[in-house]
């Protein structure tokens, strides 16, 4: 009787209620409807009938947790990671991989339903391109360092908490980065090097960043510290080099600010080379400590091939590679382009892009430091107008200034590489008066997470 009264009345926090899950939300949570309110339940899967417990009740939505699964999805699997439920780094390990690919395409559909007036049935939204082996694919790890009962731990903050979860072996990280992070952690423990305490803001070592060149096997370690001086610095470097001969670059980055950003402005060279090398297709790249590079090189090749297919260059086009990073996308297109120009706000990345272009003999590639919305109008004033603009923005999407610039420049094609379906859809809604969406191609760069990349080809009407 009590449950009937609760369900009939206005739902309150802590109350249980029946729910059928209709689809996955953009953060990988199950989405259902109760009394015409949308309900978000992490861990629930499409098609499941559950008993949910309300954890947050608002006017427009409810958040809940799974109390009981009455009818399980046939796609539900046992997650192989022992800390899947506490870490929060992967949201979909409990969903079989083919179903993940299907649901990620649906996440793109949802974004376009919500943020555009386009008719979904008229859109060519292709099947998600997945991986043959969707494990151990990430080439970079950034583990926060802490102390637990005087033991050095390194990991990620748990779901909806500020408790550091020690990660000894991450199932989606490359084995090389897993090994290096563990050994560096042990060396810090042995040498009793002070570990940063976020609460007191005392201590030295904040984060261990490791990156591997998956094709070359070269590894880089970056220690993020609060200040420059590291006690027992030479012994630390010697021990890393002795125990980890595969580590070719040891760097230090200084970040003494109270911030959630990992990297500070100053980077120092401690040992080995300053960069490591990675190979994509027939291109090789020098990667410095702060340079952006795609986290899944195997899928990056597939993603960039889709960009090349969308751009379909003839050898004459002027191409802009906005948010160019170390120049990867532009250089992928360079053989088929007349001229490549790129820009980025991180000077180190632009320097790397210039070096990468020079080392491959692409003399028609030009890179500048700056925001695309400032650099592009300058080029336009100088009489240089692009035929194709390729954009690969961060999760916040395109800057309004760049959107307005694209509308003024009116290139024949815009190839939009997106890591956030919501901002992709919003930006296309802004451009859609001038551009037709030719197709959308989802690419799964991050298996077992809710993230999905998408290549959108926009053709000038």
Secondary structure, 3 states (H helix, E strand, C coil): CHHHHHHHCCCCCCCEEEEEEEEECCCCCEEEEECCEEEEECCCCCCCEEEEEEEEECCCEEEEEEEEEEECCCCECCCCCCCHHHHCCCCCCCECHHHHHHHHHHHHHHHHHHHCCCCHHHCCEEEEECCCCCCCCECEEEEEEEEECCEEEEEEECCCCCCEEECCCCCCECHHHHHHHHHHHHHHHHHCCCECECCCCECCEEEEEEEECCCCCCEEEEEEECCCCCCCHHHHHHHHHHHCCCEEEEEEEECCCCCCCCCCCEEEEEEECCCEEEEECCEEEEECCCCCCCCCHHHHHHHHHHHHHHHCCCCCCEEEEECCCCCHHHHHHHHHCCEEEEEECCHHHHHHHHHHHHHCCCCCEEEEECCHHHHHHHHHHCCCCCCEEEECCCCCCCCHHHHHHHHHHCCCEEEEEECCHHHHHHHHHHHCCCEEEEEEEEECCCCCCCCCEEEEEEEEC
